Amino acid sequence: MSDKRIGTKNFGKVYLEGKRYRSRREWRGVVDTLYDYSRWLYNWFNMFRIVLSKPRNIKAMFRYRWMSSYLAVPMMVDRHTQGLRGEHLRICHAEQDIIIEDVAKLLDKLFRGDRRIGNDTEFSKKVVLLDENEMQSVMMGFPTVVPLSREIASTYIPVLLNQRAAVHYIDVAQEYGLAGDVCPMPEAEAGVSIDDDAPILGCCAVQCNTTCDGSLLGNGVISKRLEFEDGIPVFQLATPLRHTSEDVQDYAAQEIRNAIAFIEEHTGEKWDWTYYFECAKRVNYATKCRLEWLEMSKTPYPQVFGSNLALYTETNYMAISGRLPVFEETDRKIMKLAEKAFRKKKMAANEYRHRAIVWGVQSHYYMDFLVWLLNCWGIVPLTDMLSMDNTDMIADEDTPENREQAIYDIAKLTERMIMRNRTHGGYRVLLDDLWKFVEEFNADMVILWEHMSCKALDGMHGMFEQRARELGINLVWVSHDLFDPRVVSRQGVRDQINTYMRTVMGEEPVDPTLEILPDEESW
């Protein structure tokens, strides 16, 4: 396989100013280029096979504004595989390709039950709608019930594909009186509902008091439309915010029991303990793999890191929760590739200058920022805040004692969902644990996303800076507004790093052509 890296090829020159596309595909040597191109074809094939091969789904392409963003799927994968070769390229495709296939199936199911599109009423009776930020662990005991998230399909994924996908819905929400200074993510989700641009299906819905007041506001708008206009009852899962405290766990477990009873009532299905413990075993295997990948990242030769770790963790941990065996197969494949590369002391780029922990709520309209860090400045993004979630094994053997423990396990998984685990539970999990990870991973830099509308994180700005000074750690703030590139653009994100590296660190980029990219019109 070719060992040529992106830094020797002036990769920034492939971007065409004012265009949504690039001038050419990346040349990776014969073997890796053929492999990468075969996966590009595979993803197109999957999208056509699962989504566009059915008349109802073609109808959805013209009904829903956000569906056009899915045409940019291959471009997103190209952005996340920049510069990768050998095992690292294959690890990235293993992660990205399974996510693409799963999202394609999500779209197909949404449109199958959608009253406007497929209107399969029998299928819809077995669908439970879950909001985007909710752990799907509460569904691990329902083998015949179909958990679906409209927000993942209409809001979360489109912004990863197309940086401007949420702008229209943010504006719609504000036109209807929602505050303009709340997080753009729940605001966009509420805007989709207000704009009548969400599929209508399901026998019931479960929402969670996810991470912030903005999320509660968005869920309130969505739930009222579901209940009063669509006739879909909604259960509010009020999970404790103080998830590190033992005195709230009994209450948390009771909330899970109530949610399960609600789902049983509206679907007519009963909780299946055999299926639950099958899922629990897969959850534990996924946790084991993630911990081993993180152990590799504590060495000079990290193998599974950056945006690929972040996106895969978010999907596998939160949206899958052990329900799909294919994700366990993918875990095994990634582990085999990672171990092989680790034994050979493989690197994902020619030069590693700095080892960074990436903290805070990352910018979803520019998720390939972590790949750019590596290729432009030689900064290795070892892990990120959203990937440092649950590290505990859950009960996975079917015994009377474990059936009781399982309810507490589900409650803890829900309490520790990706955003909750670090933004709630006291300053220890957000502030103190960061510096513990800096030491464990032998990092010399912290890149701290400053989401301008996230009041919980921004309120601790000074405390982060004070602790970084005490420890002698380089702390780089990167401001953004999550879903809205009009506030801080892609280049605006990059410029904050460029300025810091040149003025504070006194360094020149590994690849100067990546420092300023004419990609504001690209997907």
Residue pairs with C-beta under 8 A, 6 or more apart in sequence:
1 29
1 31
1 32
1 85
1 86
2 28
2 29
2 30
2 31
2 32
2 85
3 29
3 85
4 28
4 29
4 85
5 83
5 85
5 349
5 350
6 26
6 82
6 83
6 349
6 375
6 511
7 83
7 349
7 350
7 351
7 375
7 510
7 511
8 350
9 26
9 27
10 511
10 513
11 26
11 82
11 83
11 375
11 511
11 513
11 514
12 511
12 512
12 513
12 514
12 515
12 516
12 517
13 23
13 513
14 22
14 23
14 24
14 26
15 22
15 23
15 517
15 518
15 519
15 522
16 22
16 23
16 518
17 518
17 521
18 518
18 521
19 521
19 522
20 72
20 75
20 521
20 522
20 523
21 75
21 522
22 78
22 522
25 33
25 36
25 37
25 40
25 78
26 33
26 36
26 78
26 81
26 82
26 83
27 33
28 36
28 84
28 85
28 89
29 85
32 85
32 86
32 89
35 89
35 90
35 93
36 81
36 89
36 93
39 77
39 93
39 97
40 74
40 77
40 78
42 97
43 73
43 74
43 77
43 97
43 100
44 74
46 97
46 100
46 101
46 104
47 70
47 73
47 100
47 104
50 101
50 104
50 105
50 107
50 108
51 57
51 70
51 104
51 107
51 108
52 58
52 61
54 108
54 111
56 111
56 112
56 117
56 118
57 107
57 108
57 111
57 117
59 111
59 117
60 67
60 107
60 111
60 114
60 117
60 199
61 67
61 68
63 116
63 117
64 154
64 197
64 199
65 168
65 195
65 197
66 153
66 154
66 155
66 158
66 165
66 192
66 197
67 107
68 162
69 157
69 158
69 161
69 162
69 165
69 523
70 107
70 157
70 158
70 161
72 161
72 162
72 523
73 100
73 161
75 161
75 522
75 523
76 96
76 160
76 161
76 368
76 523
77 93
77 96
77 97
77 100
79 368
79 371
80 92
80 96
80 307
80 308
80 311
80 367
80 368
80 371
81 89
81 92
81 93
81 96
82 368
82 371
82 372
82 375
83 348
83 349
83 371
83 374
83 375
84 92
84 348
86 341
86 346
87 303
87 337
87 338
87 340
87 341
87 346
88 303
88 341
88 346
88 348
90 337
91 303
91 304
91 308
91 334
91 337
91 338
91 341
92 308
94 330
94 333
94 334
94 337
95 308
95 311
95 312
95 330
95 334
96 308
96 311
98 326
98 327
98 330
99 311
99 312
99 315
102 315
102 319
102 320
102 324
103 152
103 153
103 157
106 148
106 149
106 152
106 153
107 153
109 123
109 127
109 146
109 148
110 148
110 150
110 153
110 199
110 201
111 117
111 118
111 199
112 118
112 120
112 123
113 119
113 120
113 123
113 124
113 127
113 148
113 199
113 201
113 202
114 199
114 200
114 201
115 124
115 200
115 201
116 199
116 200
117 199
123 146
124 201
124 202
124 203
125 203
125 267
125 268
126 144
126 145
126 146
126 203
126 267
126 269
127 145
127 146
127 147
127 148
127 201
127 202
127 203
128 139
128 142
128 145
128 146
128 147
128 148
128 202
128 203
128 204
128 205
128 206
128 263
128 266
128 267
129 147
129 148
129 149
129 150
129 201
129 202
129 204
129 205
129 206
129 226
129 232
130 136
130 139
130 147
130 148
130 149
130 205
130 206
130 207
131 149
131 151
131 189
131 205
131 206
131 207
131 208
131 210
131 219
131 222
132 149
132 151
132 152
132 155
132 156
132 185
132 189
133 208
133 210
133 211
133 215
133 417
133 418
133 419
134 149
134 206
134 207
134 208
134 210
134 237
134 318
134 414
134 417
135 208
135 318
135 321
135 413
135 414
135 417
136 147
136 318
136 319
136 320
136 321
136 323
137 283
137 321
137 322
137 409
137 410
137 413
137 414
138 206
138 237
138 256
138 259
138 260
138 263
138 410
138 414
139 145
139 147
139 263
139 321
139 323
140 275
140 276
140 279
140 280
140 283
140 321
140 322
140 323
140 410
141 260
141 271
141 272
141 273
141 275
141 276
141 279
142 263
142 267
142 269
142 271
142 272
142 275
143 272
143 275
144 269
145 263
145 267
145 269
147 323
148 201
148 202
149 319
150 192
150 198
150 199
151 189
151 192
152 319
153 199
154 189
154 192
154 197
154 198
154 199
155 165
155 166
155 169
155 185
155 188
155 189
155 192
155 483
156 185
156 364
158 165
158 166
159 165
159 166
159 188
159 364
159 365
159 483
160 311
160 364
160 367
161 523
162 523
163 365
163 366
163 485
163 490
163 523
164 365
164 485
166 184
166 185
166 188
166 191
166 365
166 483
166 484
167 484
167 485
167 486
168 191
168 195
169 187
169 188
169 189
169 190
169 191
169 192
169 195
169 197
170 184
170 187
170 188
170 191
170 483
170 484
171 191
172 191
172 194
172 195
173 187
173 188
173 190
173 191
173 194
173 221
174 180
174 187
176 194
178 187
178 190
178 217
178 221
179 217
181 453
182 213
182 214
182 217
182 453
183 212
183 214
183 215
183 451
183 453
183 454
183 482
184 453
184 481
184 482
184 483
184 484
185 214
185 215
185 218
185 364
185 482
185 483
186 212
186 214
186 215
186 217
186 218
186 219
187 214
187 217
187 218
188 483
189 218
189 222
190 217
190 218
190 221
190 222
192 198
193 221
193 222
193 225
194 221
194 225
198 222
200 230
200 232
202 232
203 232
203 266
203 267
204 232
204 233
204 234
204 235
204 262
204 263
204 266
204 267
205 223
205 226
205 232
205 233
205 234
205 235
206 234
206 235
206 237
206 259
206 262
206 263
207 219
207 222
207 223
207 234
207 235
207 236
207 237
208 236
208 237
208 239
208 414
208 417
209 215
209 216
209 219
209 236
209 237
209 238
209 239
209 241
210 216
210 219
210 417
210 419
210 420
211 419
211 420
211 423
211 424
211 456
212 423
212 454
212 455
212 456
213 455
214 453
219 236
223 234
223 236
226 232
226 234
227 233
227 234
233 266
235 258
235 259
235 262
235 263
237 255
237 256
237 258
237 259
237 414
238 255
239 252
239 255
239 411
239 414
239 415
239 420
240 248
240 249
240 251
240 252
240 415
241 420
241 424
241 425
242 248
242 424
242 425
242 426
243 252
243 412
243 415
243 416
243 420
243 421
243 424
243 425
244 425
244 426
244 428
244 429
245 425
249 408
249 411
249 412
252 408
252 411
252 412
252 414
252 415
253 407
253 408
253 411
255 411
256 407
256 410
256 411
256 414
257 407
260 271
263 269
264 270
264 271
273 398
273 403
273 406
274 398
276 406
277 395
277 396
277 397
277 398
277 402
277 406
278 322
279 321
279 322
279 323
280 322
280 394
280 395
280 396
280 406
280 409
281 322
281 396
282 322
282 323
282 325
282 327
282 328
283 321
283 322
283 394
283 396
283 413
284 393
284 394
284 396
285 328
285 331
286 316
286 317
286 322
286 327
286 328
286 331
287 390
287 391
287 392
287 393
288 393
289 331
289 334
289 335
290 313
290 317
290 387
291 391
292 335
292 338
293 303
293 304
293 305
293 309
293 334
293 335
293 338
294 383
294 387
296 302
296 303
296 304
296 338
296 342
297 303
297 304
297 305
297 382
297 383
297 441
298 382
298 440
298 441
298 442
299 342
300 345
300 352
301 341
301 342
301 345
301 346
301 347
302 348
302 380
302 382
303 337
303 338
303 341
303 342
303 346
303 348
304 334
304 338
305 348
305 380
305 381
305 382
305 383
306 348
306 370
306 371
306 373
306 374
306 381
307 367
307 368
307 369
307 370
307 371
307 381
309 383
309 384
309 387
310 362
310 367
310 370
310 384
310 386
310 387
311 367
312 334
313 386
313 387
313 389
313 418
314 386
314 418
316 327
316 330
316 331
317 389
317 390
317 418
318 417
318 418
320 327
321 413
322 328
348 374
348 380
349 374
349 375
349 378
349 510
350 510
351 378
351 510
352 378
352 380
353 377
353 378
353 379
353 507
353 510
354 377
354 378
354 379
354 380
354 444
354 445
354 474
355 380
355 382
355 441
355 442
355 443
355 444
355 445
356 373
356 379
356 380
356 381
356 382
356 443
356 444
356 445
356 446
356 447
357 382
357 383
357 384
357 434
357 437
357 438
357 441
357 443
357 445
357 446
357 447
358 370
358 381
358 383
358 384
358 385
358 446
358 447
358 448
358 449
359 384
359 385
359 434
359 446
359 447
359 448
359 449
360 385
360 448
360 449
360 450
360 451
360 454
360 457
361 385
361 386
361 419
361 423
361 449
361 451
361 454
361 457
361 482
362 369
362 384
362 385
362 386
362 449
363 369
363 449
363 451
363 478
363 480
363 481
363 482
363 488
363 493
364 482
364 483
365 480
365 482
365 483
365 484
365 485
365 490
366 480
366 485
366 490
366 493
369 478
369 493
369 494
370 381
370 384
372 494
372 514
373 379
373 380
373 381
373 447
373 497
374 380
374 381
375 510
375 511
375 514
376 494
376 497
376 509
376 510
376 511
376 514
376 515
377 497
377 501
377 507
377 509
377 510
378 510
379 445
379 447
379 497
381 447
382 441
382 443
383 437
383 441
385 422
386 418
386 419
386 422
388 421
388 422
388 433
388 437
389 416
389 417
389 418
389 421
390 412
390 413
390 416
390 421
392 412
394 405
394 406
394 409
394 412
394 413
395 402
395 405
395 406
395 409
396 402
415 421
421 429
422 429
422 430
422 433
423 430
423 454
423 456
423 457
424 456
427 460
427 463
430 457
430 460
431 460
431 463
431 464
431 467
434 446
434 464
435 467
435 471
435 473
437 443
438 446
438 471
438 473
443 473
444 473
444 474
445 473
445 474
445 475
445 476
446 464
446 468
446 473
446 474
446 475
446 476
447 476
447 478
447 497
448 464
448 475
448 476
448 477
448 478
449 478
449 480
450 457
450 458
450 461
450 477
450 478
450 479
450 480
451 457
451 458
451 480
451 481
451 482
452 458
452 479
452 480
452 481
452 487
452 488
453 481
453 482
454 482
461 477
464 475
465 475
468 474
468 475
474 504
474 505
476 496
476 497
476 500
477 496
478 493
478 496
478 497
479 488
479 492
479 496
480 487
480 488
480 492
480 493
481 487
481 488
489 520
490 517
490 519
490 520
491 516
491 517
491 519
491 520
494 515
494 516
494 517
498 509
498 515
498 516
501 507
501 509
502 508
509 515
